[in-house]
């Protein structure tokens, strides 16, 4: 039983080391044509190592639509920010009626995962990591 216990610590140590070396894209776009808004090209200058307890990558997207009685415009980007963060709550806040403002945040935990217009693929990884760490903690307590 002790051998399995040590193996779990080695895995969690490797996982924690990966989190400690997290790198995220860091930039601010104020127009859709900005290179920060579209990271399909080589953007190594925008890569930043996360420091201290800022170990998650995030994308904040600010957009808007305008409506009349007959139609609504397509969603237009107002600003987009990519960065490392300590706390991240994914989701959108929508304010307004005829002009709707959208403030959407997405989060992820693997290096350079915040390259799209959102980082939502990594939220599942964060949940799986949390569940894995919970299981390891529970198994450690049971074996002691």
JOMO-V400584 format. One record per pair of residues at least 4 apart in sequence whose ideal C-beta (glycine too) atoms are under 7 Angstrom apart, sorted by the first residue. I is the first residue (numbers start at 1). J is the second residue. D is the distance in whole Angstrom. If there is no record, write none. Layout:
{{I & J & D} {I & J & D}}
This chain:
{{1 & 5 & 6} {1 & 143 & 5} {2 & 6 & 7} {3 & 7 & 6} {4 & 8 & 7} {5 & 9 & 7} {5 & 140 & 6} {5 & 143 & 5} {6 & 10 & 7} {7 & 11 & 7} {8 & 12 & 6} {8 & 136 & 5} {8 & 139 & 6} {8 & 140 & 7} {9 & 13 & 6} {10 & 14 & 7} {11 & 15 & 6} {12 & 16 & 6} {12 & 133 & 7} {12 & 136 & 5} {13 & 17 & 6} {14 & 18 & 7} {15 & 19 & 7} {15 & 129 & 7} {16 & 20 & 6} {17 & 21 & 7} {19 & 55 & 5} {19 & 109 & 7} {22 & 50 & 4} {22 & 55 & 5} {22 & 57 & 7} {22 & 111 & 5} {23 & 47 & 5} {23 & 48 & 7} {23 & 49 & 5} {23 & 50 & 7} {23 & 111 & 5} {23 & 112 & 6} {24 & 48 & 6} {24 & 50 & 6} {24 & 57 & 4} {24 & 82 & 7} {24 & 83 & 6} {24 & 84 & 5} {24 & 112 & 7} {24 & 114 & 5} {25 & 39 & 6} {25 & 43 & 7} {25 & 46 & 5} {25 & 47 & 6} {25 & 82 & 4} {25 & 112 & 6} {25 & 114 & 5} {25 & 115 & 6} {26 & 46 & 6} {26 & 48 & 4} {26 & 82 & 6} {26 & 83 & 5} {26 & 84 & 7} {27 & 36 & 4} {27 & 46 & 5} {27 & 82 & 5} {28 & 36 & 6} {28 & 79 & 7} {28 & 81 & 5} {29 & 34 & 4} {29 & 36 & 4} {29 & 37 & 4} {29 & 79 & 7} {29 & 80 & 4} {30 & 34 & 7} {30 & 79 & 5} {32 & 37 & 5} {32 & 77 & 5} {35 & 43 & 6} {36 & 46 & 7} {36 & 80 & 6} {36 & 82 & 6} {37 & 77 & 7} {37 & 80 & 5} {39 & 43 & 5} {39 & 115 & 4} {47 & 112 & 7} {48 & 84 & 7} {50 & 54 & 5} {50 & 55 & 5} {50 & 84 & 4} {53 & 86 & 5} {54 & 84 & 4} {54 & 85 & 6} {54 & 86 & 5} {56 & 84 & 7} {56 & 85 & 5} {56 & 88 & 5} {56 & 107 & 5} {56 & 108 & 7} {56 & 109 & 6} {57 & 84 & 6} {57 & 108 & 5} {57 & 113 & 5} {57 & 114 & 4} {57 & 119 & 6} {58 & 83 & 6} {58 & 85 & 5} {58 & 88 & 5} {58 & 105 & 6} {58 & 106 & 7} {58 & 107 & 5} {58 & 114 & 6} {58 & 119 & 6} {59 & 80 & 7} {59 & 82 & 5} {59 & 106 & 5} {59 & 114 & 5} {59 & 117 & 7} {59 & 118 & 5} {59 & 119 & 5} {60 & 81 & 4} {60 & 105 & 5} {61 & 77 & 7} {61 & 80 & 5} {61 & 104 & 5} {61 & 117 & 6} {61 & 118 & 7} {62 & 78 & 4} {62 & 79 & 4} {62 & 102 & 7} {62 & 103 & 6} {63 & 75 & 5} {63 & 76 & 6} {63 & 77 & 5} {63 & 78 & 6} {63 & 102 & 4} {64 & 76 & 6} {64 & 78 & 6} {64 & 99 & 6} {64 & 100 & 6} {64 & 101 & 5} {64 & 102 & 7} {65 & 72 & 5} {65 & 73 & 5} {65 & 75 & 6} {65 & 100 & 5} {66 & 73 & 5} {66 & 98 & 6} {66 & 99 & 5} {67 & 72 & 4} {67 & 98 & 5} {75 & 102 & 7} {82 & 114 & 5} {88 & 105 & 7} {88 & 107 & 4} {89 & 105 & 7} {90 & 105 & 6} {90 & 106 & 5} {90 & 107 & 5} {90 & 120 & 7} {90 & 123 & 5} {91 & 105 & 6} {92 & 102 & 6} {92 & 103 & 7} {92 & 104 & 4} {93 & 103 & 5} {94 & 100 & 6} {94 & 102 & 5} {95 & 101 & 5} {96 & 100 & 4} {96 & 101 & 5} {106 & 118 & 4} {106 & 119 & 4} {106 & 120 & 5} {106 & 123 & 7} {107 & 119 & 6} {107 & 122 & 7} {107 & 123 & 6} {107 & 126 & 7} {108 & 113 & 4} {108 & 114 & 6} {108 & 119 & 4} {108 & 121 & 6} {108 & 122 & 2} {108 & 123 & 6} {108 & 125 & 7} {109 & 122 & 5} {109 & 125 & 6} {109 & 126 & 5} {109 & 129 & 6} {110 & 122 & 6} {110 & 125 & 6} {113 & 119 & 6} {113 & 121 & 7} {113 & 122 & 4} {114 & 119 & 4} {122 & 126 & 6} {123 & 127 & 7} {124 & 128 & 6} {125 & 129 & 6} {126 & 130 & 6} {127 & 131 & 6} {128 & 132 & 6} {129 & 133 & 6} {130 & 134 & 6} {131 & 135 & 6} {132 & 136 & 6} {133 & 137 & 6} {134 & 138 & 6} {135 & 139 & 6} {136 & 140 & 6} {137 & 141 & 7} {138 & 142 & 6} {139 & 143 & 6} {140 & 144 & 7}}
